[in-house]
């Protein structure tokens, strides 16, 4: 990745990742590490950010799911400090690097209509 001004992305690099998740309410730079577990429901990656005091804190995870065709895709959940934020990951627009994934907010899960 060459553009350091990208927002709403996850850049995978083996067992590590970096990225940014931004809305009008928050703008968080994240890092992550692969999480190895025998539990099928465990995340594939744990996500971390810096607290206002500069401490590394765990804020969420990335899970691997299967779509209706059985193809894998990633979902992301973070705790923003005010609420949870849910998103899917997909190819970043204008890029041909499949390690660069766009953070695509899940409008239904992030809405007040969610039951």
Biotite code that builds the C-alpha atoms (Angstrom):
import biotite.structure as struc

atoms = struc.array([
    struc.Atom([0.000, 0.000, 0.000], chain_id="A", res_id=1, res_name="UNK", atom_name="CA", element="C"),
    struc.Atom([1.445, 3.353, -0.955], chain_id="A", res_id=2, res_name="UNK", atom_name="CA", element="C"),
    struc.Atom([-1.232, 5.894, -0.002], chain_id="A", res_id=3, res_name="UNK", atom_name="CA", element="C"),
    struc.Atom([-0.843, 6.786, 3.686], chain_id="A", res_id=4, res_name="UNK", atom_name="CA", element="C"),
    struc.Atom([-4.070, 8.851, 3.603], chain_id="A", res_id=5, res_name="UNK", atom_name="CA", element="C"),
    struc.Atom([-6.396, 5.856, 3.193], chain_id="A", res_id=6, res_name="UNK", atom_name="CA", element="C"),
    struc.Atom([-9.262, 5.473, 5.642], chain_id="A", res_id=7, res_name="UNK", atom_name="CA", element="C"),
    struc.Atom([-11.483, 2.516, 6.423], chain_id="A", res_id=8, res_name="UNK", atom_name="CA", element="C"),
    struc.Atom([-9.057, -0.219, 5.487], chain_id="A", res_id=9, res_name="UNK", atom_name="CA", element="C"),
    struc.Atom([-7.336, -3.283, 6.866], chain_id="A", res_id=10, res_name="UNK", atom_name="CA", element="C"),
    struc.Atom([-3.930, -4.246, 5.434], chain_id="A", res_id=11, res_name="UNK", atom_name="CA", element="C"),
    struc.Atom([-3.032, -7.880, 6.113], chain_id="A", res_id=12, res_name="UNK", atom_name="CA", element="C"),
    struc.Atom([0.638, -8.866, 6.366], chain_id="A", res_id=13, res_name="UNK", atom_name="CA", element="C"),
    struc.Atom([0.782, -12.539, 7.290], chain_id="A", res_id=14, res_name="UNK", atom_name="CA", element="C"),
    struc.Atom([-0.146, -12.938, 10.969], chain_id="A", res_id=15, res_name="UNK", atom_name="CA", element="C"),
    struc.Atom([-0.241, -9.144, 11.509], chain_id="A", res_id=16, res_name="UNK", atom_name="CA", element="C"),
    struc.Atom([-2.411, -6.316, 10.228], chain_id="A", res_id=17, res_name="UNK", atom_name="CA", element="C"),
    struc.Atom([-2.716, -2.557, 10.362], chain_id="A", res_id=18, res_name="UNK", atom_name="CA", element="C"),
    struc.Atom([-5.575, -0.293, 9.427], chain_id="A", res_id=19, res_name="UNK", atom_name="CA", element="C"),
    struc.Atom([-7.887, 2.609, 10.072], chain_id="A", res_id=20, res_name="UNK", atom_name="CA", element="C"),
    struc.Atom([-11.580, 2.703, 10.922], chain_id="A", res_id=21, res_name="UNK", atom_name="CA", element="C"),
    struc.Atom([-13.268, 6.107, 10.726], chain_id="A", res_id=22, res_name="UNK", atom_name="CA", element="C"),
    struc.Atom([-16.766, 7.573, 10.935], chain_id="A", res_id=23, res_name="UNK", atom_name="CA", element="C"),
    struc.Atom([-18.025, 11.025, 11.887], chain_id="A", res_id=24, res_name="UNK", atom_name="CA", element="C"),
    struc.Atom([-17.898, 9.844, 15.524], chain_id="A", res_id=25, res_name="UNK", atom_name="CA", element="C"),
    struc.Atom([-14.469, 8.229, 15.732], chain_id="A", res_id=26, res_name="UNK", atom_name="CA", element="C"),
    struc.Atom([-11.215, 7.731, 13.833], chain_id="A", res_id=27, res_name="UNK", atom_name="CA", element="C"),
    struc.Atom([-9.107, 4.840, 15.100], chain_id="A", res_id=28, res_name="UNK", atom_name="CA", element="C"),
    struc.Atom([-5.810, 3.452, 13.826], chain_id="A", res_id=29, res_name="UNK", atom_name="CA", element="C"),
    struc.Atom([-5.748, -0.280, 14.536], chain_id="A", res_id=30, res_name="UNK", atom_name="CA", element="C"),
    struc.Atom([-3.233, -3.080, 14.616], chain_id="A", res_id=31, res_name="UNK", atom_name="CA", element="C"),
    struc.Atom([-3.924, -6.760, 14.878], chain_id="A", res_id=32, res_name="UNK", atom_name="CA", element="C"),
    struc.Atom([-2.475, -10.178, 15.431], chain_id="A", res_id=33, res_name="UNK", atom_name="CA", element="C"),
    struc.Atom([-3.637, -13.611, 14.344], chain_id="A", res_id=34, res_name="UNK", atom_name="CA", element="C"),
    struc.Atom([-5.493, -15.462, 17.066], chain_id="A", res_id=35, res_name="UNK", atom_name="CA", element="C"),
    struc.Atom([-5.159, -19.248, 17.068], chain_id="A", res_id=36, res_name="UNK", atom_name="CA", element="C"),
    struc.Atom([-7.938, -21.177, 18.792], chain_id="A", res_id=37, res_name="UNK", atom_name="CA", element="C"),
    struc.Atom([-9.710, -24.532, 18.553], chain_id="A", res_id=38, res_name="UNK", atom_name="CA", element="C"),
    struc.Atom([-13.011, -22.691, 19.087], chain_id="A", res_id=39, res_name="UNK", atom_name="CA", element="C"),
    struc.Atom([-14.862, -22.311, 15.745], chain_id="A", res_id=40, res_name="UNK", atom_name="CA", element="C"),
    struc.Atom([-16.421, -19.057, 16.983], chain_id="A", res_id=41, res_name="UNK", atom_name="CA", element="C"),
    struc.Atom([-13.145, -17.389, 17.951], chain_id="A", res_id=42, res_name="UNK", atom_name="CA", element="C"),
    struc.Atom([-11.892, -14.471, 15.859], chain_id="A", res_id=43, res_name="UNK", atom_name="CA", element="C"),
    struc.Atom([-9.106, -15.007, 13.321], chain_id="A", res_id=44, res_name="UNK", atom_name="CA", element="C"),
    struc.Atom([-7.480, -11.735, 14.416], chain_id="A", res_id=45, res_name="UNK", atom_name="CA", element="C"),
    struc.Atom([-7.611, -9.678, 17.587], chain_id="A", res_id=46, res_name="UNK", atom_name="CA", element="C"),
    struc.Atom([-7.679, -5.904, 17.055], chain_id="A", res_id=47, res_name="UNK", atom_name="CA", element="C"),
    struc.Atom([-5.847, -3.329, 19.164], chain_id="A", res_id=48, res_name="UNK", atom_name="CA", element="C"),
    struc.Atom([-5.738, 0.472, 19.363], chain_id="A", res_id=49, res_name="UNK", atom_name="CA", element="C"),
    struc.Atom([-4.175, 3.074, 21.631], chain_id="A", res_id=50, res_name="UNK", atom_name="CA", element="C"),
    struc.Atom([-6.095, 4.492, 24.581], chain_id="A", res_id=51, res_name="UNK", atom_name="CA", element="C"),
    struc.Atom([-6.080, 8.293, 25.061], chain_id="A", res_id=52, res_name="UNK", atom_name="CA", element="C"),
    struc.Atom([-3.168, 7.729, 27.477], chain_id="A", res_id=53, res_name="UNK", atom_name="CA", element="C"),
    struc.Atom([-1.253, 5.821, 24.790], chain_id="A", res_id=54, res_name="UNK", atom_name="CA", element="C"),
    struc.Atom([-1.787, 2.327, 26.165], chain_id="A", res_id=55, res_name="UNK", atom_name="CA", element="C"),
    struc.Atom([-2.400, -0.636, 23.856], chain_id="A", res_id=56, res_name="UNK", atom_name="CA", element="C"),
    struc.Atom([-5.930, -1.972, 24.382], chain_id="A", res_id=57, res_name="UNK", atom_name="CA", element="C"),
    struc.Atom([-7.913, -4.735, 22.717], chain_id="A", res_id=58, res_name="UNK", atom_name="CA", element="C"),
    struc.Atom([-10.935, -3.257, 20.935], chain_id="A", res_id=59, res_name="UNK", atom_name="CA", element="C"),
    struc.Atom([-12.340, -6.133, 18.892], chain_id="A", res_id=60, res_name="UNK", atom_name="CA", element="C"),
    struc.Atom([-11.730, -8.837, 16.363], chain_id="A", res_id=61, res_name="UNK", atom_name="CA", element="C"),
    struc.Atom([-12.027, -10.056, 12.795], chain_id="A", res_id=62, res_name="UNK", atom_name="CA", element="C"),
    struc.Atom([-13.940, -13.267, 12.086], chain_id="A", res_id=63, res_name="UNK", atom_name="CA", element="C"),
    struc.Atom([-13.937, -15.420, 8.972], chain_id="A", res_id=64, res_name="UNK", atom_name="CA", element="C"),
    struc.Atom([-17.418, -16.320, 7.709], chain_id="A", res_id=65, res_name="UNK", atom_name="CA", element="C"),
    struc.Atom([-18.844, -18.028, 4.626], chain_id="A", res_id=66, res_name="UNK", atom_name="CA", element="C"),
    struc.Atom([-21.294, -16.357, 2.239], chain_id="A", res_id=67, res_name="UNK", atom_name="CA", element="C"),
    struc.Atom([-24.295, -18.106, 0.659], chain_id="A", res_id=68, res_name="UNK", atom_name="CA", element="C"),
    struc.Atom([-22.023, -19.664, -1.984], chain_id="A", res_id=69, res_name="UNK", atom_name="CA", element="C"),
    struc.Atom([-19.650, -20.945, 0.687], chain_id="A", res_id=70, res_name="UNK", atom_name="CA", element="C"),
    struc.Atom([-16.930, -18.432, -0.197], chain_id="A", res_id=71, res_name="UNK", atom_name="CA", element="C"),
    struc.Atom([-15.011, -16.980, 2.774], chain_id="A", res_id=72, res_name="UNK", atom_name="CA", element="C"),
    struc.Atom([-15.192, -13.333, 3.796], chain_id="A", res_id=73, res_name="UNK", atom_name="CA", element="C"),
    struc.Atom([-14.247, -11.363, 6.899], chain_id="A", res_id=74, res_name="UNK", atom_name="CA", element="C"),
    struc.Atom([-16.405, -9.458, 9.380], chain_id="A", res_id=75, res_name="UNK", atom_name="CA", element="C"),
    struc.Atom([-15.128, -6.960, 11.925], chain_id="A", res_id=76, res_name="UNK", atom_name="CA", element="C"),
    struc.Atom([-16.472, -5.848, 15.293], chain_id="A", res_id=77, res_name="UNK", atom_name="CA", element="C"),
    struc.Atom([-14.937, -3.153, 17.489], chain_id="A", res_id=78, res_name="UNK", atom_name="CA", element="C"),
    struc.Atom([-15.935, -1.418, 20.680], chain_id="A", res_id=79, res_name="UNK", atom_name="CA", element="C"),
    struc.Atom([-15.645, 2.329, 19.991], chain_id="A", res_id=80, res_name="UNK", atom_name="CA", element="C"),
    struc.Atom([-15.916, 3.294, 23.648], chain_id="A", res_id=81, res_name="UNK", atom_name="CA", element="C"),
    struc.Atom([-19.492, 4.445, 23.027], chain_id="A", res_id=82, res_name="UNK", atom_name="CA", element="C"),
    struc.Atom([-20.997, 1.469, 21.205], chain_id="A", res_id=83, res_name="UNK", atom_name="CA", element="C"),
    struc.Atom([-20.112, -1.492, 19.028], chain_id="A", res_id=84, res_name="UNK", atom_name="CA", element="C"),
    struc.Atom([-19.297, -0.994, 15.349], chain_id="A", res_id=85, res_name="UNK", atom_name="CA", element="C"),
    struc.Atom([-19.894, -3.801, 12.844], chain_id="A", res_id=86, res_name="UNK", atom_name="CA", element="C"),
    struc.Atom([-18.461, -4.066, 9.328], chain_id="A", res_id=87, res_name="UNK", atom_name="CA", element="C"),
    struc.Atom([-17.631, -6.481, 6.539], chain_id="A", res_id=88, res_name="UNK", atom_name="CA", element="C"),
    struc.Atom([-14.327, -6.451, 4.695], chain_id="A", res_id=89, res_name="UNK", atom_name="CA", element="C"),
    struc.Atom([-14.000, -6.418, 0.900], chain_id="A", res_id=90, res_name="UNK", atom_name="CA", element="C"),
    struc.Atom([-11.516, -5.435, -1.771], chain_id="A", res_id=91, res_name="UNK", atom_name="CA", element="C"),
    struc.Atom([-10.490, -1.803, -1.429], chain_id="A", res_id=92, res_name="UNK", atom_name="CA", element="C"),
    struc.Atom([-11.780, 0.249, -4.405], chain_id="A", res_id=93, res_name="UNK", atom_name="CA", element="C"),
    struc.Atom([-9.174, 0.977, -7.060], chain_id="A", res_id=94, res_name="UNK", atom_name="CA", element="C"),
    struc.Atom([-6.665, -1.524, -5.656], chain_id="A", res_id=95, res_name="UNK", atom_name="CA", element="C"),
    struc.Atom([-5.627, -4.895, -7.038], chain_id="A", res_id=96, res_name="UNK", atom_name="CA", element="C"),
    struc.Atom([-3.945, -6.029, -3.796], chain_id="A", res_id=97, res_name="UNK", atom_name="CA", element="C"),
    struc.Atom([-6.118, -8.669, -2.099], chain_id="A", res_id=98, res_name="UNK", atom_name="CA", element="C"),
    struc.Atom([-4.302, -8.078, 1.222], chain_id="A", res_id=99, res_name="UNK", atom_name="CA", element="C"),
    struc.Atom([-5.831, -4.575, 1.279], chain_id="A", res_id=100, res_name="UNK", atom_name="CA", element="C"),
    struc.Atom([-9.441, -4.783, 2.446], chain_id="A", res_id=101, res_name="UNK", atom_name="CA", element="C"),
    struc.Atom([-12.017, -1.996, 2.696], chain_id="A", res_id=102, res_name="UNK", atom_name="CA", element="C"),
    struc.Atom([-14.003, -1.644, 5.943], chain_id="A", res_id=103, res_name="UNK", atom_name="CA", element="C"),
    struc.Atom([-17.651, -1.621, 4.833], chain_id="A", res_id=104, res_name="UNK", atom_name="CA", element="C"),
    struc.Atom([-20.016, -0.638, 7.679], chain_id="A", res_id=105, res_name="UNK", atom_name="CA", element="C"),
    struc.Atom([-22.977, -2.949, 8.224], chain_id="A", res_id=106, res_name="UNK", atom_name="CA", element="C"),
    struc.Atom([-25.784, -0.389, 8.236], chain_id="A", res_id=107, res_name="UNK", atom_name="CA", element="C"),
    struc.Atom([-28.325, -2.837, 9.647], chain_id="A", res_id=108, res_name="UNK", atom_name="CA", element="C"),
    struc.Atom([-26.208, -3.974, 12.602], chain_id="A", res_id=109, res_name="UNK", atom_name="CA", element="C"),
    struc.Atom([-25.093, -0.391, 13.325], chain_id="A", res_id=110, res_name="UNK", atom_name="CA", element="C"),
    struc.Atom([-28.653, 0.995, 13.294], chain_id="A", res_id=111, res_name="UNK", atom_name="CA", element="C"),
    struc.Atom([-31.206, 1.565, 16.041], chain_id="A", res_id=112, res_name="UNK", atom_name="CA", element="C"),
    struc.Atom([-33.588, -0.822, 14.209], chain_id="A", res_id=113, res_name="UNK", atom_name="CA", element="C"),
    struc.Atom([-31.464, -3.788, 15.211], chain_id="A", res_id=114, res_name="UNK", atom_name="CA", element="C"),
    struc.Atom([-33.397, -5.980, 17.602], chain_id="A", res_id=115, res_name="UNK", atom_name="CA", element="C"),
])
